[in-house]
């Protein structure tokens, strides 16, 4: 409706009838009536089959734009980076979850030592005389008199300790609130990726519409070039037959050279749009693009107020702020409940003794540890106040973001309306310019209009075609902007 390409449409019924006439010989009227009845039944069956398959979605082919959007979502490098950020947040959550589980360590040590500080105790000097006196008094040898003094070095020599230590947190508010915050941070990264995905879809659509626009413009220039070449040929014949002056040829040649400059500019714009779209799709920049000539702008939309409210619900940036607020609330709670004690269960199982023989060296130890940080110089209160201030900042950012989104929706909506009106005006202008050019063309053929008038109306007709093409794809681009602004809630 809005594009410059013209396709000759013939009803499917007519095609079937024409083929039937070619294949079937002319017979009697009853025979032809029977053949027509069979043909009608065949057409009805085919129509029903087409409708059924269409309802099942089996005949719906994906449009080139949808293909490019899906390819961009799958292959865009910036989107892949954000996807990795989401995966990194998931691994951080997995790390936080691991803090709830017991920590198991295997430790083994063996020491050799000599010299250094020692524990000296003269037990022999003290007890040997006493035991000797006792032996004399009792007339026996019950008490030893050869005890040696103790001289034990502090550093153990030939000592080993091999053990497994298990630490199980029983109560720790820091672990709990840290885990909750990590969960919300995944939402922040996921919303960030979704926000870029929405922007990426808009950029792909805008780049593709720009490419289609330059393609349509080049087709208009091609049609205009053929017309100008025909005018040049006719004028050259007229000059050869002394029915026109040489300036008519020069004017047609000038128009062709000016058109060549416009074609070169349009080709440059098309190459730029092609390269940018392929860049978004992470493909070689010179990859050819498929032309979709069936694109038409939508003409029915929700009311402006509904679009604004829908944008607040659908825009990923709002979800990102919400997740950040939720994560920050967990940070506030972490500081608030950090006054509570931390309770852990610790258990050791292993071997300990002199020499690595594990003979009668096994031991175990279990204890419950309590750590209660009662006073920290008001640092805890300061950190809690900082987290609460961050929460207020996020609330203000959310209000500002909502206002920005509403303003963006309004601006996109009014631009879309202006583009829609521009298309309607361009259609009317093209209709008038086409009729004027046809009339002038006929007059020129009958030698009732000058070449200047013909070229003038031709220029007006080409300009009207360009205006409609540009207005149509500008409408599509403005629709992409509105769709992005509303979060796809059209």
Secondary structure, DSSP 8 states (H G I E B T S, - for coil): --SS-------HHHHHHHHHHHHS----HHHHHHHHHHHHHHHHHHHHHHHHHHHTTSS----HHHHHHHHHHHH-HHHHHHHHHHHHHHHHHHHHHHTTS-EEEEEEEEE---SS-EEEE-HHHHHHHHHHHHHHHHTS--S-S----EEEESS-SSEEEEEEEEEEEEE-HHHHHHHHHHHHHHHHHHHHHHHHHHHHHHHHHHHHHHHHHHHHHHHHHHHHHHHHHHHHHHHHHHHHTTSS-HHHHHHHHHHHHHHHHHHHHHHHHHHHHHHHHHHHTTS-TT------TT---------HHHHHHHHHHH-HHHHHHHHHHHHHHHHHHHHHGGGS-EEEEEEEEEEEEESS--SS-EEEEEEEEEE-----TTHHHHHHHHHHHHHHHHHHHHHHHHHHHHHHHHHHHHHHHHHHHHHHHHHHHHHHHHHHHHHHHHHHHTT-S-HHHHHHHHHHHHHHHHHHHHHHHHHHHHHHHHHHHTTS--
